[in-house]
Amino acid sequence: MPLMILNLFGGIAAGIWLVALHDWHTIILGIALFFVTTVTLGVVFIPSTLLAVPAAYFFKNGKTIGFVCFSSLASLYSYAVITGWCCGILFVFVQDVTAHALVPRLIWSYGVATEPLAYMAWKESCAGAEGTASQLATFFAQLAYFIIMLLLIVSPISFLGVIKVFGGFMLVSFIVQITAAILTRPAEEAPEGINSGYSQSPKESGPAVPVSPPPSLGWGWVFVLGGLTFGIFWVVWMFVQSLWVRKIDPKSKATLFYTLAGLTYVAGLVIGAVEQNVNTTFQMALPIGCVILLVAGSFSIKRSLEWYYNTAEPINLRLSSPMVFLFGPIYIQYFLSEIAYWKKTGTFRP
């Protein structure tokens, strides 16, 4: 609701406010930047569009590795541009602002920074493209800018702090986008006669509900891609795993634990940006809490897998608790890929 009000009436209210303050330079600069950057940003985003072409090809053909590589490069480039653009606009409009002009300048800069992004996302959807990724990036950019506006009003923040907070929100958007894309990619169908999996425990009656095979990416690829992306891909894959596990165990809390871990991470960025002299114990508590939540999510997946594959589809599945604790999604993926192989061939290799 606050974002909707800000998008609909923020520019008009800020414009009237700035006119009352005789801040003509800010008004003219904002209008000029809006029209110029709508075209300029379209040109700057061309490399991302080019990278999206092979990503779409791999997506259509169900090739996870190729899709993840090219879509990640395209998305990371786009998010880097959005982060640089929005943070740059904020710096330009507030670097020499006085206290009585801070709020209208922030609101005015919000429109200058985010409206071109919203316009391009709208134009993309009107052209027949799905535009979900652009709309998601625009929403998180608007949300991040709004949070930073509130922080600047209540407390001074360094420019580096602004970049960290905005980049944190963009990272969350990137994880959501890639996770959703991986989950919706075409999957190979099991050969006829091979068990395809059903979401039904032995105690349930009635027709079984088919369950798609688990994500089949090899654990080695998960390890390598996670290392190359400094752990970002591991976070993406945790959500891929947890969302699939909910298909066999709707009561699974893994996605909740991972979401809370992400919120804890963002909260740490925000608090660190606002409070420069945070208590050392408190600084350590948030990362530790984040790690605990991630581990709890992995153990929730372990519980669900062992329950389902020892009741509904008994294959005597057992996961080592120390290995789950130490290697989390990498170790879990070994078993998921083996289950996927079993679904495809009828042979389980524990």
C-alpha positions as a Python dict, from the first residue, in 0.01 Angstrom:
ca = {
    (1, 'M'): (0, 0, 0),
    (2, 'P'): (271, 261, 82),
    (3, 'L'): (446, 183, -247),
    (4, 'M'): (119, 215, -439),
    (5, 'I'): (48, 555, -285),
    (6, 'L'): (405, 664, -348),
    (7, 'N'): (389, 553, -712),
    (8, 'L'): (53, 722, -776),
    (9, 'F'): (86, 1048, -587),
    (10, 'G'): (449, 1079, -478),
    (11, 'G'): (571, 1263, -785),
    (12, 'I'): (285, 1514, -781),
    (13, 'A'): (316, 1583, -409),
    (14, 'A'): (694, 1616, -424),
    (15, 'G'): (671, 1844, -728),
    (16, 'I'): (428, 2080, -553),
    (17, 'W'): (644, 2073, -241),
    (18, 'L'): (959, 2158, -437),
    (19, 'V'): (780, 2441, -618),
    (20, 'A'): (682, 2584, -282),
    (21, 'L'): (1049, 2565, -181),
    (22, 'H'): (1155, 2725, -514),
    (23, 'D'): (1383, 2429, -578),
    (24, 'W'): (1361, 2463, -956),
    (25, 'H'): (1698, 2301, -1019),
    (26, 'T'): (1581, 1972, -866),
    (27, 'I'): (1254, 1977, -1060),
    (28, 'I'): (1416, 2044, -1397),
    (29, 'L'): (1693, 1791, -1337),
    (30, 'G'): (1441, 1522, -1243),
    (31, 'I'): (1223, 1579, -1552),
    (32, 'A'): (1526, 1581, -1782),
    (33, 'L'): (1670, 1262, -1631),
    (34, 'F'): (1337, 1081, -1657),
    (35, 'F'): (1309, 1133, -2034),
    (36, 'V'): (1677, 1083, -2110),
    (37, 'T'): (1729, 770, -1903),
    (38, 'T'): (1422, 588, -2034),
    (39, 'V'): (1611, 556, -2363),
    (40, 'T'): (1959, 535, -2215),
    (41, 'L'): (1876, 250, -1977),
    (42, 'G'): (1725, 56, -2266),
    (43, 'V'): (2062, 71, -2441),
    (44, 'V'): (2254, -16, -2124),
    (45, 'F'): (2036, -326, -2075),
    (46, 'I'): (2122, -465, -2423),
    (47, 'P'): (2397, -702, -2292),
    (48, 'S'): (2143, -851, -2052),
    (49, 'T'): (1900, -904, -2341),
    (50, 'L'): (2169, -1077, -2545),
    (51, 'L'): (2257, -1308, -2256),
    (52, 'A'): (1888, -1393, -2216),
    (53, 'V'): (1876, -1549, -2565),
    (54, 'P'): (2090, -1857, -2487),
    (55, 'A'): (1927, -1871, -2141),
    (56, 'A'): (1585, -1903, -2308),
    (57, 'Y'): (1718, -2176, -2538),
    (58, 'F'): (1855, -2382, -2248),
    (59, 'F'): (1535, -2322, -2048),
    (60, 'K'): (1317, -2449, -2333),
    (61, 'N'): (1528, -2763, -2365),
    (62, 'G'): (1544, -2830, -1989),
    (63, 'K'): (1922, -2782, -1966),
    (64, 'T'): (1972, -2665, -1609),
    (65, 'I'): (2344, -2583, -1621),
    (66, 'G'): (2330, -2370, -1934),
    (67, 'F'): (2014, -2196, -1820),
    (68, 'V'): (2150, -2117, -1473),
    (69, 'C'): (2479, -1982, -1611),
    (70, 'F'): (2336, -1750, -1876),
    (71, 'S'): (2027, -1640, -1684),
    (72, 'S'): (2242, -1564, -1379),
    (73, 'L'): (2482, -1353, -1586),
    (74, 'A'): (2191, -1167, -1747),
    (75, 'S'): (2018, -1107, -1416),
    (76, 'L'): (2331, -1007, -1225),
    (77, 'Y'): (2418, -756, -1497),
    (78, 'S'): (2067, -609, -1486),
    (79, 'Y'): (2067, -589, -1107),
    (80, 'A'): (2410, -424, -1108),
    (81, 'V'): (2282, -160, -1350),
    (82, 'I'): (1968, -103, -1141),
    (83, 'T'): (2171, -76, -821),
    (84, 'G'): (2418, 168, -973),
    (85, 'W'): (2143, 376, -1131),
    (86, 'C'): (1921, 405, -824),
    (87, 'C'): (2207, 466, -579),
    (88, 'G'): (2357, 721, -817),
    (89, 'I'): (2029, 911, -847),
    (90, 'L'): (1990, 913, -469),
    (91, 'F'): (2340, 1054, -426),
    (92, 'V'): (2283, 1326, -686),
    (93, 'F'): (1960, 1448, -527),
    (94, 'V'): (2057, 1439, -158),
    (95, 'Q'): (2429, 1516, -155),
    (96, 'D'): (2375, 1886, -81),
    (97, 'V'): (2019, 1878, 54),
    (98, 'T'): (1908, 2087, 349),
    (99, 'A'): (1696, 1944, 630),
    (100, 'H'): (1370, 2112, 521),
    (101, 'A'): (1407, 1987, 162),
    (102, 'L'): (1514, 1630, 243),
    (103, 'V'): (1171, 1464, 226),
    (104, 'P'): (1049, 1620, -104),
    (105, 'R'): (1385, 1554, -268),
    (106, 'L'): (1378, 1191, -157),
    (107, 'I'): (1027, 1143, -293),
    (108, 'W'): (1116, 1322, -618),
    (109, 'S'): (1432, 1114, -661),
    (110, 'Y'): (1229, 797, -599),
    (111, 'G'): (1020, 875, -906),
    (112, 'V'): (1324, 969, -1115),
    (113, 'A'): (1502, 644, -1022),
    (114, 'T'): (1218, 391, -1038),
    (115, 'E'): (966, 523, -1292),
    (116, 'P'): (1188, 448, -1596),
    (117, 'L'): (1225, 91, -1466),
    (118, 'A'): (848, 58, -1417),
    (119, 'Y'): (786, 202, -1765),
    (120, 'M'): (1025, -45, -1929),
    (121, 'A'): (869, -337, -1740),
    (122, 'W'): (521, -223, -1851),
    (123, 'K'): (638, -178, -2210),
    (124, 'E'): (791, -526, -2209),
    (125, 'S'): (464, -683, -2090),
    (126, 'C'): (266, -489, -2351),
    (127, 'A'): (498, -615, -2625),
    (128, 'G'): (383, -969, -2557),
    (129, 'A'): (670, -1079, -2332),
    (130, 'E'): (587, -1220, -1992),
    (131, 'G'): (789, -949, -1817),
    (132, 'T'): (779, -1124, -1480),
    (133, 'A'): (1153, -1081, -1421),
    (134, 'S'): (1141, -709, -1503),
    (135, 'Q'): (838, -656, -1281),
    (136, 'L'): (1005, -844, -996),
    (137, 'A'): (1325, -640, -1029),
    (138, 'T'): (1125, -317, -1041),
    (139, 'F'): (925, -409, -730),
    (140, 'F'): (1235, -490, -527),
    (141, 'A'): (1408, -175, -652),
    (142, 'Q'): (1109, 33, -540),
    (143, 'L'): (1097, -147, -206),
    (144, 'A'): (1470, -102, -148),
    (145, 'Y'): (1454, 268, -240),
    (146, 'F'): (1157, 320, -9),
    (147, 'I'): (1335, 152, 285),
    (148, 'I'): (1646, 363, 225),
    (149, 'M'): (1431, 677, 214),
    (150, 'L'): (1291, 594, 556),
    (151, 'L'): (1638, 521, 692),
    (152, 'L'): (1774, 852, 563),
    (153, 'I'): (1489, 1041, 727),
    (154, 'V'): (1552, 890, 1070),
    (155, 'S'): (1930, 848, 1062),
    (156, 'P'): (2228, 942, 844),
    (157, 'I'): (2365, 662, 625),
    (158, 'S'): (2691, 649, 435),
    (159, 'F'): (2682, 604, 59),
    (160, 'L'): (2847, 262, 105),
    (161, 'G'): (2569, 170, 349),
    (162, 'V'): (2309, 268, 88),
    (163, 'I'): (2476, 44, -170),
    (164, 'K'): (2487, -248, 76),
    (165, 'V'): (2118, -219, 165),
    (166, 'F'): (2005, -175, -195),
    (167, 'G'): (2233, -455, -313),
    (168, 'G'): (2091, -682, -42),
    (169, 'F'): (1737, -633, -171),
    (170, 'M'): (1855, -692, -528),
    (171, 'L'): (2023, -1014, -417),
    (172, 'V'): (1694, -1133, -267),
    (173, 'S'): (1517, -1049, -593),
    (174, 'F'): (1782, -1239, -790),
    (175, 'I'): (1741, -1548, -570),
    (176, 'V'): (1361, -1539, -604),
    (177, 'Q'): (1383, -1496, -982),
    (178, 'I'): (1633, -1776, -1048),
    (179, 'T'): (1460, -2014, -806),
    (180, 'A'): (1121, -1961, -970),
    (181, 'A'): (1271, -2006, -1317),
    (182, 'I'): (1445, -2332, -1224),
    (183, 'L'): (1126, -2472, -1070),
    (184, 'T'): (919, -2391, -1380),
    (185, 'R'): (1165, -2523, -1640),
    (186, 'P'): (1055, -2823, -1849),
    (187, 'A'): (1151, -3153, -1689),
    (188, 'E'): (1227, -3484, -1854),
    (189, 'E'): (942, -3729, -1834),
    (190, 'A'): (1008, -4073, -1691),
    (191, 'P'): (986, -4358, -1942),
    (192, 'E'): (656, -4544, -1950),
    (193, 'G'): (639, -4814, -1687),
    (194, 'I'): (882, -4645, -1450),
    (195, 'N'): (759, -4521, -1113),
    (196, 'S'): (699, -4146, -1147),
    (197, 'G'): (630, -4079, -779),
    (198, 'Y'): (305, -4003, -602),
    (199, 'S'): (215, -3769, -322),
    (200, 'Q'): (32, -4022, -111),
    (201, 'S'): (120, -4199, 211),
    (202, 'P'): (26, -4566, 263),
    (203, 'K'): (-255, -4464, 500),
    (204, 'E'): (-424, -4242, 241),
    (205, 'S'): (-694, -4370, 10),
    (206, 'G'): (-813, -4259, -330),
    (207, 'P'): (-618, -4185, -646),
    (208, 'A'): (-253, -4086, -604),
    (209, 'V'): (-135, -3745, -711),
    (210, 'P'): (174, -3751, -940),
    (211, 'V'): (482, -3572, -811),
    (212, 'S'): (742, -3438, -1052),
    (213, 'P'): (1092, -3585, -1011),
    (214, 'P'): (1323, -3395, -777),
    (215, 'P'): (1582, -3149, -916),
    (216, 'S'): (1838, -3374, -1085),
    (217, 'L'): (2139, -3144, -1106),
    (218, 'G'): (2449, -3331, -992),
    (219, 'W'): (2587, -3245, -650),
    (220, 'G'): (2924, -3162, -809),
    (221, 'W'): (2765, -2892, -1022),
    (222, 'V'): (2589, -2752, -717),
    (223, 'F'): (2924, -2736, -539),
    (224, 'V'): (3106, -2571, -833),
    (225, 'L'): (2834, -2318, -917),
    (226, 'G'): (2801, -2225, -552),
    (227, 'G'): (3175, -2165, -525),
    (228, 'L'): (3186, -1958, -844),
    (229, 'T'): (2899, -1738, -723),
    (230, 'F'): (3039, -1700, -370),
    (231, 'G'): (2757, -1906, -223),
    (232, 'I'): (2467, -1732, -399),
    (233, 'F'): (2378, -2038, -604),
    (234, 'W'): (2373, -2253, -289),
    (235, 'V'): (2105, -2024, -147),
    (236, 'V'): (1908, -2046, -472),
    (237, 'W'): (1933, -2424, -468),
    (238, 'M'): (1821, -2443, -106),
    (239, 'F'): (1492, -2283, -210),
    (240, 'V'): (1468, -2510, -516),
    (241, 'Q'): (1505, -2812, -289),
    (242, 'S'): (1270, -2688, -18),
    (243, 'L'): (993, -2592, -260),
    (244, 'W'): (1011, -2933, -427),
    (245, 'V'): (1005, -3109, -89),
    (246, 'R'): (674, -2934, -11),
    (247, 'K'): (524, -3139, -294),
    (248, 'I'): (588, -3461, -104),
    (249, 'D'): (549, -3313, 245),
    (250, 'P'): (322, -3006, 260),
    (251, 'K'): (405, -2970, 630),
    (252, 'S'): (775, -2912, 559),
    (253, 'K'): (910, -2596, 727),
    (254, 'A'): (1229, -2575, 521),
    (255, 'T'): (1111, -2288, 299),
    (256, 'L'): (1000, -2096, 609),
    (257, 'F'): (1340, -2143, 773),
    (258, 'Y'): (1522, -2029, 458),
    (259, 'T'): (1294, -1727, 421),
    (260, 'L'): (1356, -1625, 781),
    (261, 'A'): (1730, -1664, 721),
    (262, 'G'): (1702, -1429, 422),
    (263, 'L'): (1508, -1173, 626),
    (264, 'T'): (1770, -1197, 900),
    (265, 'Y'): (2041, -1128, 643),
    (266, 'V'): (1859, -821, 507),
    (267, 'A'): (1790, -699, 861),
    (268, 'G'): (2162, -725, 934),
    (269, 'L'): (2242, -511, 630),
    (270, 'V'): (1987, -247, 728),
    (271, 'I'): (2095, -231, 1092),
    (272, 'G'): (2461, -225, 995),
    (273, 'A'): (2398, 65, 756),
    (274, 'V'): (2208, 273, 1012),
    (275, 'E'): (2401, 198, 1328),
    (276, 'Q'): (2773, 241, 1271),
    (277, 'N'): (2861, 147, 1629),
    (278, 'V'): (2648, -161, 1685),
    (279, 'N'): (2735, -378, 1983),
    (280, 'T'): (2980, -650, 1877),
    (281, 'T'): (2770, -925, 2038),
    (282, 'F'): (2465, -811, 1844),
    (283, 'Q'): (2666, -798, 1522),
    (284, 'M'): (2760, -1162, 1572),
    (285, 'A'): (2408, -1270, 1674),
    (286, 'L'): (2244, -1198, 1336),
    (287, 'P'): (2489, -1402, 1122),
    (288, 'I'): (2479, -1687, 1374),
    (289, 'G'): (2099, -1678, 1373),
    (290, 'C'): (2104, -1684, 992),
    (291, 'V'): (2329, -1993, 990),
    (292, 'I'): (2110, -2168, 1248),
    (293, 'L'): (1801, -2109, 1034),
    (294, 'L'): (1977, -2243, 724),
    (295, 'V'): (2084, -2558, 910),
    (296, 'A'): (1730, -2600, 1047),
    (297, 'G'): (1597, -2582, 691),
    (298, 'S'): (1838, -2856, 577),
    (299, 'F'): (1732, -3083, 862),
    (300, 'S'): (1367, -3019, 781),
    (301, 'I'): (1434, -3142, 426),
    (302, 'K'): (1613, -3447, 569),
    (303, 'R'): (1313, -3531, 787),
    (304, 'S'): (1068, -3496, 495),
    (305, 'L'): (1277, -3708, 257),
    (306, 'E'): (1326, -3985, 511),
    (307, 'W'): (955, -3982, 599),
    (308, 'Y'): (831, -3996, 239),
    (309, 'Y'): (1083, -4243, 101),
    (310, 'N'): (1032, -4484, 387),
    (311, 'T'): (650, -4474, 383),
    (312, 'A'): (487, -4362, 57),
    (313, 'E'): (768, -4491, -163),
    (314, 'P'): (986, -4707, 62),
    (315, 'I'): (1345, -4724, -61),
    (316, 'N'): (1503, -4729, 286),
    (317, 'L'): (1642, -4377, 248),
    (318, 'R'): (1872, -4257, 526),
    (319, 'L'): (2068, -3931, 538),
    (320, 'S'): (2361, -3873, 772),
    (321, 'S'): (2294, -3595, 1023),
    (322, 'P'): (2662, -3486, 1046),
    (323, 'M'): (2682, -3464, 666),
    (324, 'V'): (2358, -3262, 649),
    (325, 'F'): (2499, -3026, 913),
    (326, 'L'): (2835, -2983, 737),
    (327, 'F'): (2737, -2983, 369),
    (328, 'G'): (2363, -2901, 368),
    (329, 'P'): (2225, -2857, 14),
    (330, 'I'): (2526, -3024, -153),
    (331, 'Y'): (2483, -3347, 43),
    (332, 'I'): (2104, -3339, 5),
    (333, 'Q'): (2139, -3289, -369),
    (334, 'Y'): (2337, -3613, -397),
    (335, 'F'): (2031, -3804, -279),
    (336, 'L'): (1786, -3596, -482),
    (337, 'S'): (1981, -3664, -802),
    (338, 'E'): (1988, -4034, -716),
    (339, 'I'): (1611, -4032, -660),
    (340, 'A'): (1567, -3853, -994),
    (341, 'Y'): (1779, -4124, -1159),
    (342, 'W'): (1564, -4389, -994),
    (343, 'K'): (1248, -4221, -1125),
    (344, 'K'): (1394, -4222, -1476),
    (345, 'T'): (1547, -4569, -1490),
    (346, 'G'): (1389, -4769, -1208),
    (347, 'T'): (1731, -4826, -1049),
    (348, 'F'): (1819, -4670, -714),
    (349, 'R'): (2191, -4626, -639),
    (350, 'P'): (2219, -4532, -269),
}
